[in-house]
Each structure stands twice: as structure tokens, then as C-alpha cells.
Amino acid sequence: MVSRASRPLTLLWFRDDLRVTDHEALTAARDDGDVVAIWVREERDAEGRGPRPLGAATRWWAHESLQVLGTELDELGIPLLFAAGTATQIIPEVAADLEADTVRWSRRYAPASRALDEAVARELEARGIASEGSPGSLLVEPWEVEPSSASAYYKVFTPYWNAARQVSVDLPLPAVTAQSLPRDIRDRVERVRRENAHLLAEIDDLELLEAGTGPASTRFTPRSGAGGGAKESSLGEGDPRFPWWEDTIARYWTPGCVGAREAVDRLGERIAGYAEDRDFPGDPEGTSALSPRLRFGEISPRQLLAEVDALGDVGAGDREAWVRQIYWREFAWHLTYHVPDLDWRPMRPEFADFPYEDDPEALAAWQAGRTGIALVDAGMRQLWQTGWMHNRVRMVAASLLSKNLLLPWQLGEQWFWDTLVDADEANNPVSWQWVAGCGADASPFFRVFNPERQRVRFDPDGVYVRQWLEGDAGEGAGGVDAGDDSDGGAVAPIVDLGESRQAALAAYDAMKSAQTSD
């Protein structure tokens, strides 16, 4: 049993909750006594437990957001430690060396992360240290809503939405008060920094930026030569020719909870007209652009819901359309809680035998925004330049990959995972499975987005396409100069949309026929 000071000490483990307001674990820790914080760049352990490793874009965002968090915590008198490795070793050892009474964290919901948190809690208990998880990233935790049918969880969004929005949501918590750490705890923190060099590091030593020099091509090795099996390690070392995050996405974002609060201040402007404007990618005010803020917990969904409720000059239709998107994110985490391996295993098991193609050249063209399909190419270059893509275009680009090009959806999911600043473990794979037709509440496979019709409908004046296919924005993945192909003329289409649609439907029919004969 470690010795205890008369004043309780909590080690607060930050994960995807990089804020100091409306933070239940932080509030509980300050109510108990003194607080020391830690953030770990986690690796999955030998048993596969832990969160999915960050992609290149999210590594950059985490580095920038953590620096802001450190400043905010410093103003509250809370030291922030950094480490990299396996949390089952780091958290218990640091907590014991600090002589902490309790370790607190915001709960996680992916099966592999839950398994790791349970292992950490057991190790802490063995050392005589308490542990406590708190809600913090969702409005409705996955077990709070259950369907009335025999199913263990909701598999269709609308029934989930109808049930989840009936669950009451508490008001956001106020900011915690600053602390003045006693001398003995400050001494312990400094001793732990000195004596745990094998565990602790400075933020720049976490290699969040060095590892983020740009995504490389992805690989996927399916079972039976099809679309549902185990995957290889997917990402290489990236393109070493230039610092991708610095030359591109850093020009478009200011990560951190301060930037999040500033973005929330503009929420009313973004939600007015949202029900209609959100589908038009050329409208810079059409979406709230808060998805990376939610992904890293710089703002809580509870805070956003309270902000929207307080907007008096926003129509009911716009308000509900925007809130519905918050609950789609909740639905994705509801599914992720119940279903492991969503990033590679199709929820509809028959798709494990879908006859996907193996075409590295087509994949590379899609990644680089060189398909000759104007709306898709514009979206892929927006993604490369900014680390973000308009949701309407995400669906169109995903449909082209998985249906017209007949490439495994997992390859696209992995590319988005590595290039999106808002890629999270739930929304990214759930959305890809929805488009590919193999997930919960999936878009029917025969619904193949026609990117030319989508362009005419949602970018009728060509504003979006011109923005991302001309000038400096015409640099695709790997820095390839795309030139001016805003009408698709400079790059010949790599696939015929009509013929490829028929080929996709034929492949789907072949899959069903093979299963029937079995």
C-alpha cells in the first residue's frame, strides 16, 4: 500500500477530452482534492487492447491541441505529464510513484479500449489505488438505450434517434477552480519526471509531428480474396518529401479548446439555413466545422446541445437537422460499443465474400484526386489540403471507390483515417460501411451515387470544384500538381460511371447467388 497525504490526490488521465470545461472527471477530481494530469500516446498491448493508433492528421491535431490544453491546465495550477507506450504499464506506475489516491478518466466505448481500461483498473486495484470512469464524450451512453425487440442494440438510426433523444441530458458543468499544489506534491511531480524517464516524455518527444509527414498508400489483405478478412498493417512511413501537416492542414485550423470556444461563438451563423445549406459543399458557412473539436473533446456534445438550445433566432427545422447529426455520431458509438473491429469487419457478414478488385493504380488515383471525376477529385484534394472533406462529397467519394471502382471499402476507410482531422474510431468506419452497403442501417448496395449528377445538383455553379481543382489547391496527395481540370478534361475519367455501376450490381448479385448455392 502506498503512503497517502492527508489531502487526496487524483491522477487525471486525459484521452479524447482535451478541455477544461464541462469535464466530469476533472470536476470530480477537483472536488476530491488536488490533481495531476497525464496524456499518453497509446500503443495497443500484446493482446490488442487499447484505442486505434492515431492517423497522421489526428497526430498533428493532438500535438497542437495538447499544447493549448497544457496552457489552460497551467492556469488552473494542474501539471500535465506526457508519455508514450502501453497504458497498462504507464498509468499504474506513474500513479503509484505520485502516491495518488485515485485515477480518473472519461469513459471510452470501443471494445478494445474498454478492455484496456478494465486491465488498467485491475492493476491499479492491485496497487491499492482507486479508479473511476466518468461520462464525457457522449450525450447518451450506449447502454442507456435498448430496443424493445430481441436485438441487443439498435441497428437502424431512426429508431435509435427516437429513443436516444428521450434520454434527458444534464446541463454543462461550470469551470473548476484553480488549485495551489502543496509543496510535497510538487516535489513528487518533479521526482516522477526525473525518475521515470523510461516512461515520461516532453510533448515534442512523442513524435506526433515527426510521424505525421504524410500518408502513404494503404494495403488490405482480405480473406478469400474478397472484402471482409483480416488486414495487414496498413500505413507506411509516409511521403518524406515535405512536411504534409505543416504545408497544408496547419493553414486551415487552430486546434485547441480556445479555438473550439471561438468556433462555438459562431454556431448561430452556421446553423441558420443548415437543413438546406449543409448539402452544398461550395458554401463555406453551410456546416459548423466542429467535427474535429468533438473528435478530440475540445468541446463536449452536452455543451453544443446547450448552445443550440439557447439560439433564439434559428428555425426549428435547422435546429433539428443539426442536432440529428450529433445523434448520428452517438449512433456510431452505440454500434461501436456493441460490435468489434468495425474498421475492417463488415457488419453484414455476407460482404466478407464480396468480389472486390485488387487495383493499386485505381486506388492511387482516387487517393490523389486524379480519377477524372470532378466532384470526387475536388473532395480528395480538399481532404489532402485541409484534413477535412464536406460530408456530401465524402459519401460520393466513398461510393466511387467501393462501387464504381470495386475496391474494398476498408482501403478508403484507412485513407480517411490517416488524412481526416476528425477521424474517430466510430464515425469513420460506420459511415464507410453505410455507403458500402455492408453496415447497420446501410444505404442499399444498389444506391450508387452518380458523382456527375451530385455535382450538378449540389455544386451547380461549380464553386466547390473550381476552388479545389485550380491553382494551389490543385495539388493532390503526394504534392502532385493536378493542373486545371475543373471540368474533368485534363484527366480522363478512369472509369465509366454507367458501366461500372452495372458491374457493381452484377458483383452484388454474384455474391448473393454464391451464398444461396451454399
N, C-alpha and C positions, 0 to 999 in steps of 0.2 A: 504494500500500500504506500503510495507516495504521500509525502507530508503536505499539509494544507495550511494556507494562511487563513486568518480569521475572516478575510474578505474574499468571497468566491471569485474565481477566475474562469472565464469561458474562452475556449479557442473557437473562433467563428470561422468555419470553412466556407469561403465563397466559391461558387461554381458558376452557373449561368444566371447570376442575380447581382450584377455589378452596379449596385445602387446603395444609397444610404437612407432612402425614404421608403415608407410602406414596406418594411423588411421585417417580417415576423420573427425570424431567428435573431436578427440584430436587436430588435426591441426586447425580446425575452432575455437575451444575454445582458443587456444594459440594466434591465430590471433586477437581474440577479446580482450584478456587481461589475467587475472590470472585464475588459475584452481585449484580446489579441486576435488578429485576423490572419488568415493564410489563404493563398490560392495556389493550386497545383496544376501544372501542365501534365495531365494524366496519361499514363500508358495502360493499356489493358494488361491484366496479370496473366500468368501462365494458364489459368482456367478460363480466359476470355472474359473476365469480369471487368466492368468499367465502361465509361462512355466511349462513343465512337471518336477516334482521333480527329482533331480539327483539320479542316482543309486549309489551303493556302490563304484564301481570302479571310476566313474566320480567324486564322492565326494572327494576321495583321490587325484585324479589328480588336481581338482580345488584347494585344500588346498596347494599342492606343487607349482602349477603354480602361485597362488596368492602371495606366499612369494617372488618368483622371480620378479613378477610384482612390488611388493612393493619396492624392492631394485632399480629397474630401474626407477620407478617414483621418488624415493627419490633423485636419482642422477639428476633428472630434477627439483627438488625443489617442487614437487607436492605431497601433503599429500594424503594418501589413507585411507578412513574410511571403516569400515565393519559394517554390520547389518544383522539381520535375521528376517524374517516375511513377511508382506504384503507390497509390494512396493507402493501401492496406499496411504498408511499411511506414510511410511518411507521417500520416496523421497520428497514429498511436504513439510513435516515438517522440514527435515534437510535443504532443500534448503532455506526455509523461515528463519530459525534460522541463517543460514550463510549469509543472506541478498544477496543471489545470484541473478544475473540478468537473467540468463538462465540456463536451464538444458539441456544437450546434451547427446545423446546416439546413438549407432549403431542400425539400424532398425532390428526388428525381423519379422518373416513371418508366424509362426503358428497362426491360428485364435485366440486361447485363449490368446496368448502373445500379439497379435495386440490389442485385446480388452482391455487388462490391460494397455498397453501403452497409448491407447486413453483415458482411465479413469485417468491415471496419468496426462496427458496433460491438461485435463479439470480441475483437481484440482489445478494444477499449475496456469492455467489461472485465476482461481477464486482468487488466492492469488497475482495476478499481476506479475507472473513470466513467462517468455517465455520458450518455449520448442522447441527442434529441433532434428529430427532424420536424420541420415546420412547413406548412404550405407557403408558396411564394411565387410560383410561375404560372398557375392556372386559376381560373375562376371556379372551376368545378373539378375536384379530384376524381380520377377515373372510377373509383368505387362508389361515388356518391349518386350515380345514376345507373340503373339496370333496367333492361327491357322487361316487360311483363311476360314475354314469351319464354320458351325454354332456353333461348340463347343466353350465353353468359355475358354478352356485351352487344352494344349497338353496332350494326354493320352498315346502316344507311343513315345518311346525315340528317335528313328532315326529322325522323322520329327522335334522333338524339337531340337536335336543336330544340324541339318542342319540350323535351324532358329537362334538358340542362338549363334552359332559361327560367324554369320554375324554381330552381335552387337559389335561395337568397344569397346575395353577395354582400359581405361586410364593407363598410366604408374604409378607405385607406387609412393606415396608421400615421400619426404625426411623426415628425423627425425626432430622433433620440437626442438626449442631452449629451454634451461633451463630457469627457472624463479626464481626470488627472491621475495617471497611474502612480501608485505608491512606489517609492524608491526600490523596494525589494523586487517588485515585478519588473520594473525597468531593467534592473540588473539581471534578472533571469532571462529576459528577452535578449539582451546583449550577449549573455553567456551562451544561449542557444544558437545565436547567429555564429559565434566563434567556433563552438564545439560541434556543430552539425553541418560543417562544410560539405560533407558527403551527401547531405540531403537538401540543404537550403541553397538558394542562389539569388543573385540580383536579377531583376526582370530582364535585363539585356542578355543575361546568360541562359535564358530559357529557349533561345533560338527561335522565337516566334517570328522574327523578321528574316533571319538568315535562311530558315526553312521555307520561306514564302517567296521564293524568287520566280514563281510562276508554275502553273500546272503543266504536267506532261501528259502524254497520251495515256488512256486507261486501257486495262486489259480485263477481259472477263472470260472465264472458262466454265461454260455451263455443262451440266450433266447431259448425257445423251446427245451432245452437240446441239442442245436447244437452250431454252431461256430460263431455267429455274434452278440451276445447281450451285454448287459451292464456287466461290470466287477466289482468284489469286489475289495477292497483294496488288492493289490497283494502280498506285501512283509512283512515278519515278521521282527523280530529283528536280524536275522542272527545267525550264529553259534558262540556262545560265547567262544568256547574252545581255540581259538587262534586269534591273530590279522591278519586277512587274507591279508590285503593290505601290511602289513609290512613283513610278511614271504614269500610273493610271488611277487606281481607285482612291489614292490619297488626295486627289484633286477634287473629289466629289463628296467626301464625307468628313465629318468631325465626330469621331466616336466619343463615347463617354456619357455619364449621367447628366452632365451640364448641357451637352448638345441635345440630349433627349428631352430635357425640360424645355429647351428653346423650341424644339420641334412640336411639342405638345401645345405650346402657346399659339401655334399657327393651325391647330387642328380644326377650328371652326371654318377657316377658309378652305381647307381641303375637303371637308365633309359636305359642305354646301354643294349640291348637284352631284354628289357621289354616285347615287343609284344609276345615273346615266353616264357620267363622265368617266367612271373607272374603267370602262372598256376601250377607251380611246388612248392609245399609247403616246400619241403626239401631244397630249395635254399635260404639261408639267405639273399642273395643280390637280390632276384627276385622281391621284391617290395620296395617301398620307405619308408614304415612305417611312413608316415606323417599324417595318418588319425586322430590320437588324437590331433596333432598340429592344424589341420584345425578345428576340432570339437570345440576346445577352443579358436580358433582365435589367437594362438601364432604366426601364420604366416597367411597372407591373401592369398586367391586364386589368387589375382592380382600379388602379389609378386612371387608366384610359376610359374604363366604363364610367367612372365618376365624372371625368371631364366631359364626356359625350352627353351624359345626363344633364349636365349643367349648361349645355349650349341651348340658349333660348331661341335663337334665330335660325335653327336648322330644321328642315321639314322631317316629318315622321318617316317618310319613305327613305330619305337619305340616311337618317339615323339608323334605321333598322338594317339597311343594306350594309352599312359599315360594321355594325355590331355583329351581324351574321358572319362576317369574315373572321372576327375574333373567335367566334364559336366554331368555325371550321378548324382553326388552329387547335382548339380544345378537343375537337373530334379526332384530329390526327393523333394527339397524345392519348386519347381514350383507346384508340386502336393499338398504338404502340405499347401501351401498358399490357394489353392482353395478348399481343402477337409478337414473338421474337423474330429477329432477322428480316425485318421489312425492307431493308436496303438491298436484299438480293433474292429473298424467297417470295414468290408470288402468293398472294392470299388465296387466289383461286388455283388450287393445285394442278388443275388440268393444263395450266400455262407452263408448267415445268417442261412440257414436251412440245412447246410451240416451236415450229421450224424457223427460227431466226437465222439470218445470214451472218457470215463472217467476212466483213469488207472493211479493212483498215483504212483504205483510201477514202471511202464514203464517210467514215467516222471522222477522219481528219478534216475533210471539207466542211462537215457540219460544225465541228468544234471551232474552226477558223472563220466561220461565216462566209464560206465560199461555195455554197450549194447552187447559186444562181437563182434562188427563190428569194425575192427581195425582202419580204417581211421577216422571214427566218434569218437571213443574213444580217439584217439590221439588228435584230434581237440578240444574236450571238455576239455581235460587235459591241452592242451596249453592255452586254454581260462582261466582256473582256475589259472594256474601258472602265466600267463603273463598279463591277462586282454586284450588279443588280440587273434584273430584267423585268419589264412590265408583265404582269400576270397573264394577260390575254396572249401575249407573244410567247410566254413560257409554254402555254398549252399547245400553241400552234407548232413551236419548235419541237416539243416532245412528241407530238403526233407524227410529224415528218420523220423523225428518227425511228420511232418504234413501228410505224405502219407503212409509210411510203418507202423508207429505206430498209425496213425489216431488220433493223439492228436491235439487239437486246436492250430493253429499256434500262437495264442496270448500268450500261455504259453511259447513258445520258445522265442518270441519277448520280453516278460517280463524278462526272464532269461538273455538274451543277454543285455537288457537294464541295468541290475544290475551288470553285470560282465565285460562288454566291456569298456575299457577306451576311445573308440572312439564312443560310442553310442550317436547318436543325434536324435532329435525329427523327423527328416525327413528320413534319410537314413536307420535307423534301421527298422521301420515299413514298409516302402516302399519296402525294399529288402525282408523282410519276406513275404509280400503279393505277391511279384513277384514269389517267389519259391512256395508258397502255391497255386498259380493259381487264386487268387481272387483279384488281384490288377490291376493297369494300366500296359499295355504292359506286361502282366503276362506270365510267362512260362506256356504253355498249361498243364492242370492238368495231362494229360496222360504222360507228361515227368517226369518220376520218376527216379531220379539219382540212379544208381546202385553203391553203395559205393565200392564194390569189383572191379568192372571194373574201377571206378575212381582211386582207389588205384594203380591198375596195370598200368594204363595209365600215371598218374601224380606223382606217387611215386614208379617207377619201381624197384628201388634198396632198397626200404624200409627205406630210410634215415629218413624221417619225422616220420614214425610210430615208428621206434626204438627210436628216440630221446625223444618222449613224452610218450612212454609206458614202458620205462625201467628206473631203478634207481630212483632218487629223483623225476623225472618228472612223475613217475607213481602214484603220489598221486592225487586222484580225488577230486571232490567237497566234502567239509567237512573233508578233510585230510585223506580219506580212502586210504589205501595202495592198489594199484591195482596189484602189483606184475608184473612179466614179462609175458605179454600176447600179445607180439608184433605180433603174428600170429593169435590172437583171440582165442588161445587154452585154456588159463587159465579161461576165462569167456565164457560160452556157449552163442551163439547169442540168444537174447531174442525174435527174430522174424525171420521168414523165408522170405528172400527177394523176392523170386518169388511169393509165396503165398500171401504175404502182398501187393504186387503190384496189383495182381488181385483183392484183397479185396478192395483196394483203388479205382480202376476203377469201380468196382461194386457199391461202395458207391456213386461215382460221377454220374453214370447212374441212380441210385435210386433218387438222388436229382433232376436230370433233369426230370425224369419221374413224380415225385411228382408235380413239377411245371407245367408240361404240363397238368396234370389232373386237376389242379386247374384252 
